Amino acid sequence: MSETFQRTLITSALPYANGPVHIGHLAGVYIPADIYARYLRLKGEEVLFIGGSDEHGVPIALKAKTEGISPQEIVDRYHRIIKKSFEEFGITFDIYSRTTSKIHHQTASGFFKKLYEKGEFIEKTSKQYYDKEAGQFLADRYITGECPHCNNKHAYGDQCEACGVTLSPLELLNPKSTISGSIPVLEETRHWYLPLDKHEAWLKKWILEDHKEWKSNVYGQCKSWLDTGLQPRAVSRDLDWGIPVPVEGGEGKVLYVWFDAPIGYISNTIEHSPDDWERWWKDSSTRLIHFIGKDNIVFHCIVFPAMLKADGTYILPENVPANEFLNLEGEKISTSRNWAVWLHEYLEDFPGKQDVLRYVLTANAPETKDNDFTWKDFQARNNNELVAVFGNFVNRAMVLVHKYFEGKIPERGELSDDYDCTALNELKCIKQNLEDYLNQFRFRDALKEAMNLARTGNKYLADTEPWKLAKTDIGRTATILNIAMQITVNLAIAFEPFLPFSSEKLKRIIDKKDLKWNGLGSIDLLEAGHELNQSELLFEKIEDEAIEKQIQKLRRDGGCPSPINH
């Protein structure tokens, strides 16, 4: 971390509480954020990692109407599922709260009122569809009709899911209300808007000149938006599910969910640290990092910073390392037709294998372009990398120390050949190499670097053949196995941000708990005579049968609603 920053505030996009979390969310947002938080904590830095459920907006209101229950019942159900699965998966939020909390309602209302009183909004009257039968204005998703581009008869007021084009309700042919089925009429309604065009000049300088180090996909999308010119954006809408607009004339209106949700980062911080939350949000020595998916880039790089700047007392994000999308078996993940791998189901189907999924999703992360998850690749990476490389090396080294030295670290003698020097030189470089990648949010490359250290260990044992030397030169064998165990204990540190459960298990096997990031690369972490516990396998093979079961499940369930216990 730069010397100008004393602490890091990490936020991760708030998952929308109308369904559970799937692998696309994990690969795009939550695993990278957790790796980074764990890395900084290992270094001894002050970190606050904020998460929470996004619980307002039209899709939740629609789902509640479909199921004949209240929106609060919908969000309570999914918030519980999401929170529990994150905990079991090892995502180390300092707080995981929600936007229906009392603190959030107060914070978001106060934020709006301050901007309103400062004159930071403009008011505009526009014509929007109104359902006379239901007696309410219709949000975009409450309107369906014929797409003017592909003639799909079931396009929504904001998008046609058949051809993917973005729409406005006024473009739909033969529109009708999804609430009553009646034909809506256009009526005038008044709303508040954040004039993004007013913020365009400083945003251009801040992003395009001051943050050229941002990831190319993030920088490029921001530049595209800024180049085409920013327009005022509504911060309120006609809806009954959300945070009421807290000013005169706001009756029957709520804060638009895009305005309300990012304030959740602030309200969750207040909930966690009520006495010193401003230190995290208003102190220039705090570094703010947003982890998000590419569909949220504009909100976190342009819109939310404009909101913070309009208030005038908040820091702005230092980086927004957004990822692209993860596909599944060659197709786009679709929650509506259940073409997804749900985290809570994975945890049931593969108990104790959190780190396998963490490893595969990091190794295949969509960092700069969309990527694809397949069950066959999941199996291959587990069997060929975690089992055959990392697990194999650790087990071989441990077994040999138990066999020849009664499970105690042997004394290291003089380094006698190039094999020793090559292995130890690679070990000494591991810390710098990992930091170079992690500090640039290049988690795939960092993970590959950690796995390369395990490959180095395997090659070292294969080249030196200590099991043969033991018959004629036990002193040389001692040196080889000392070096092998120094590599092993370093692997426990190197993999901790990525594979926390396996790292913990490895530390327990080695009987070395107090390992810090600063020790990474040291060749003296284990003293001669240190006694090891019995070896256990870190990973186990995943058989074809388990994979085939998942593939069949996808084929069977694809097109069905997500099987959640109501």
Residue pairs with C-beta under 8 A, 6 or more apart in sequence:
1 8
1 40
1 45
1 287
2 287
4 285
5 285
5 286
5 287
5 318
6 46
6 285
6 286
7 45
7 46
7 47
7 48
7 279
7 280
7 285
7 286
7 287
8 40
8 45
8 46
8 47
8 48
8 286
8 287
8 288
8 289
9 47
9 48
9 50
9 269
9 280
9 281
9 286
9 287
9 288
9 289
10 33
10 36
10 37
10 47
10 48
10 49
10 50
10 289
10 291
11 33
11 50
11 51
11 265
11 288
11 289
11 290
11 291
12 29
12 30
12 33
12 49
12 50
12 51
12 93
12 290
12 291
12 292
13 29
13 290
13 291
13 292
13 293
13 296
14 51
14 52
14 53
14 54
14 99
14 261
14 264
14 265
15 21
15 25
15 53
15 54
15 82
16 53
16 54
16 57
16 59
16 60
17 53
17 54
17 55
17 60
17 74
17 75
17 78
17 79
17 82
17 98
18 59
18 60
18 63
18 74
18 75
18 78
19 78
19 335
19 562
19 564
20 78
20 81
20 82
20 85
20 342
20 343
20 344
20 562
20 564
21 30
21 82
21 85
21 86
21 342
21 343
21 344
22 333
22 335
22 340
22 341
22 342
22 343
23 326
23 328
23 333
23 340
23 341
23 343
23 346
23 357
23 361
23 373
24 293
24 325
24 326
24 328
24 333
24 340
25 293
25 343
26 89
26 343
26 357
26 361
27 323
27 326
27 361
27 362
27 364
27 365
27 366
27 371
27 373
28 292
28 293
28 294
28 322
28 323
28 324
28 325
28 326
28 366
29 291
29 292
29 293
29 323
30 51
30 86
30 91
30 291
31 91
31 358
31 361
31 362
31 365
31 443
32 291
32 321
32 323
32 362
32 365
32 441
32 443
33 49
33 91
33 291
34 49
34 90
34 91
34 92
34 497
35 362
35 438
35 443
35 446
35 497
35 498
36 289
36 291
36 438
36 441
36 443
36 497
37 47
37 49
37 92
38 92
38 496
38 497
38 500
39 438
39 497
39 517
40 47
41 47
41 92
42 493
42 496
42 497
42 516
42 517
43 517
43 518
44 516
44 517
44 518
47 94
48 94
48 269
48 272
48 273
48 280
49 92
49 93
49 94
50 93
50 94
50 95
50 265
50 268
50 269
50 272
51 86
51 91
51 93
51 95
51 96
51 97
51 268
52 95
52 96
52 97
52 98
52 99
52 264
52 265
52 268
53 75
53 78
53 79
53 82
53 83
53 96
53 97
53 98
53 99
54 99
54 257
54 261
54 264
55 75
55 79
55 98
55 99
55 100
56 99
56 100
56 241
56 242
56 243
56 254
56 255
56 257
56 260
56 261
57 241
57 242
57 257
58 139
58 140
58 141
58 142
58 239
58 241
58 257
59 141
60 71
60 74
60 75
60 241
61 71
61 139
61 239
61 240
61 241
62 141
62 142
62 178
63 71
63 74
64 70
64 71
64 73
64 74
64 241
65 179
67 74
71 241
72 100
75 98
75 100
77 564
77 566
78 564
79 98
81 344
81 564
83 96
84 344
85 343
85 344
85 347
86 93
86 96
86 343
88 347
88 354
89 343
89 347
89 354
89 357
89 358
90 354
90 358
90 500
90 501
94 272
95 268
95 269
95 271
95 272
96 268
97 103
97 104
97 264
97 267
97 268
97 271
97 272
98 104
98 264
99 108
99 260
99 261
99 264
99 267
101 267
101 271
103 267
103 270
103 271
104 243
104 263
104 264
104 267
104 268
104 271
105 243
106 267
107 263
107 266
107 267
107 270
108 243
108 255
108 259
108 260
108 263
108 264
108 267
109 243
109 244
109 246
109 255
111 263
111 266
111 307
111 311
112 235
112 245
112 246
112 247
112 255
112 259
113 246
113 247
114 311
115 121
115 194
115 307
115 310
115 311
116 192
116 247
118 310
118 312
120 194
120 195
120 310
121 192
121 193
121 194
121 195
121 235
122 192
122 193
122 195
122 232
123 190
123 191
123 192
123 193
124 190
124 191
124 193
124 232
124 234
125 188
125 189
125 190
126 188
126 189
126 191
127 186
127 187
127 188
127 189
128 137
128 138
128 169
128 186
128 187
128 189
128 238
129 137
129 138
129 143
129 157
129 169
129 175
129 177
129 184
129 185
129 186
129 187
130 136
130 137
130 138
130 184
130 185
130 186
130 187
130 189
131 137
131 138
131 142
131 177
131 179
131 180
131 182
131 184
132 182
132 184
132 185
133 177
133 179
133 180
133 182
134 177
134 179
134 180
134 182
136 179
136 238
136 240
136 252
137 187
137 189
137 238
137 239
138 157
138 169
138 177
138 179
138 184
139 157
139 237
139 238
139 239
140 156
140 157
140 158
140 168
140 169
141 156
141 157
141 158
141 178
142 157
142 177
142 178
142 179
143 156
143 157
143 169
143 172
143 175
143 176
143 177
143 178
143 184
144 154
144 155
144 156
144 157
144 172
144 175
144 176
144 178
145 153
145 155
145 157
145 172
145 173
145 174
145 175
145 176
146 152
146 153
146 155
146 172
146 173
146 174
147 155
147 160
147 162
147 163
147 165
147 167
147 172
147 173
148 167
148 171
148 172
148 173
149 160
149 163
149 165
150 160
150 162
150 163
150 165
152 160
152 161
152 162
152 163
154 161
154 162
155 161
155 162
155 167
155 172
156 167
157 167
157 168
157 169
157 172
157 175
158 166
158 167
158 168
158 169
159 165
159 166
159 167
160 167
169 175
175 183
175 184
176 182
176 183
176 184
177 183
177 184
189 238
190 249
191 234
191 235
191 236
191 237
191 253
192 234
192 235
192 236
192 245
193 232
193 233
193 234
193 235
194 232
194 233
194 235
194 259
194 303
194 306
194 307
194 310
195 232
196 230
196 231
196 232
196 233
196 302
196 303
196 306
197 229
197 230
197 231
197 232
199 230
199 306
199 309
199 310
200 226
200 229
200 230
202 309
203 226
203 230
203 302
203 305
203 306
204 226
206 305
206 316
207 214
207 219
207 222
207 223
207 226
207 301
207 302
208 219
208 222
208 223
208 226
211 219
211 319
212 219
213 319
214 222
214 319
214 320
214 321
215 321
215 322
215 367
215 368
215 441
216 368
217 294
217 297
217 322
217 324
217 368
217 369
218 297
218 301
218 320
218 321
218 322
221 294
221 297
221 298
221 301
222 297
222 298
222 301
222 302
225 298
225 302
226 302
230 302
233 258
233 303
234 256
235 255
235 256
235 259
236 245
236 250
236 253
236 254
236 255
236 256
236 259
237 253
237 254
237 256
238 252
238 253
239 253
239 254
240 252
240 254
241 254
242 254
242 255
242 257
242 260
243 254
243 255
243 260
244 250
244 253
244 254
244 255
245 253
245 254
245 255
254 260
258 299
258 303
259 307
262 299
262 300
262 304
262 307
263 307
266 277
266 281
269 277
269 280
269 281
270 277
273 279
273 280
279 286
280 286
281 288
281 314
281 315
282 313
282 314
282 315
283 315
284 315
286 315
287 318
288 315
288 316
288 317
288 318
289 317
289 318
289 319
289 320
289 321
290 300
290 317
290 319
290 320
290 322
291 321
291 322
292 299
292 300
292 320
292 322
293 322
293 323
293 324
293 325
294 322
294 323
294 324
294 325
296 322
297 320
297 322
300 317
300 320
300 322
301 317
301 320
304 317
305 316
305 317
308 314
308 315
308 316
309 316
319 441
321 441
323 365
323 366
323 367
324 366
324 367
324 368
324 369
324 370
324 371
325 332
325 333
325 366
325 370
326 333
326 361
326 364
326 365
326 366
326 370
326 371
326 372
326 373
327 333
327 370
327 371
327 372
327 373
328 339
328 340
328 341
328 372
328 373
328 374
328 554
329 372
329 373
329 374
329 375
329 551
329 554
330 372
330 374
331 339
332 339
333 339
333 340
334 340
335 562
337 558
337 559
337 560
338 557
338 558
338 559
338 560
338 561
338 562
338 563
339 554
339 558
339 559
340 562
341 373
341 550
341 554
342 562
345 563
346 357
347 354
349 546
349 549
349 550
350 356
350 357
350 546
352 501
353 542
354 501
355 386
355 498
355 499
355 500
355 501
355 502
356 378
356 382
356 386
356 539
356 542
357 378
358 498
358 499
358 500
359 381
359 382
359 385
359 386
359 447
359 498
359 499
360 373
360 377
360 378
360 381
360 382
361 373
362 443
362 444
362 447
362 498
363 381
363 385
363 444
363 447
363 448
364 371
364 372
364 373
364 377
364 381
364 444
365 371
365 443
365 444
367 441
367 442
367 443
367 444
375 547
375 550
375 551
375 554
376 547
378 542
378 547
379 542
379 544
379 546
379 547
382 539
382 541
382 542
383 541
383 542
385 451
386 538
386 539
387 539
387 540
387 541
389 451
389 454
389 455
389 458
390 451
390 454
390 491
390 495
390 502
390 538
390 539
391 537
391 538
391 539
392 458
393 454
393 457
393 458
393 461
393 484
393 487
393 488
393 491
394 454
394 488
394 491
394 506
394 509
394 535
394 538
395 535
395 537
395 538
396 458
396 461
396 484
397 457
397 461
397 481
397 484
397 485
397 487
397 488
398 485
398 488
398 509
398 532
398 535
399 535
400 461
400 466
400 467
400 481
400 484
401 407
401 408
401 409
401 410
401 481
401 484
401 485
401 532
402 532
402 534
402 535
404 410
404 466
404 470
404 474
404 477
404 481
405 478
405 481
407 531
407 532
407 533
407 534
408 528
408 529
408 530
408 531
408 532
409 482
409 485
409 526
409 527
409 528
409 529
409 530
409 531
409 532
410 477
410 478
410 479
410 481
410 482
410 528
411 478
411 482
411 528
412 478
412 479
412 482
412 483
412 528
413 475
413 476
413 478
413 479
414 479
415 421
415 424
415 479
416 476
416 479
419 460
419 463
419 464
420 479
420 480
420 483
422 456
422 460
423 456
423 457
423 459
423 460
423 483
423 487
424 483
424 486
424 523
426 452
426 453
426 456
427 453
427 456
427 486
427 487
427 490
427 521
427 523
428 521
428 523
429 521
430 449
430 450
430 453
430 490
430 494
430 520
430 521
431 517
431 520
431 521
432 521
433 449
434 446
434 449
434 450
434 494
434 520
437 443
437 445
437 446
437 449
438 446
438 497
443 498
446 498
447 498
449 494
450 491
450 494
450 495
450 498
453 487
453 490
453 491
453 494
454 487
454 491
456 487
457 484
457 487
457 488
457 491
460 480
460 483
460 484
460 487
461 480
461 484
464 480
466 476
466 477
466 480
466 481
466 484
469 476
469 477
469 480
470 477
482 526
482 528
483 523
485 510
485 526
485 532
486 522
486 523
486 524
486 525
486 526
488 506
488 510
489 510
489 512
489 515
489 525
489 526
490 520
490 521
490 522
490 525
491 506
492 503
492 506
492 507
492 510
492 512
492 515
493 503
493 515
493 516
493 517
493 519
493 520
494 520
495 502
495 503
495 506
496 503
496 515
502 538
502 539
505 536
505 538
506 538
507 513
507 515
508 533
509 532
509 533
509 534
509 535
509 536
510 526
510 532
510 533
511 530
511 531
511 532
511 533
512 525
512 526
512 530
515 525
519 525
557 563
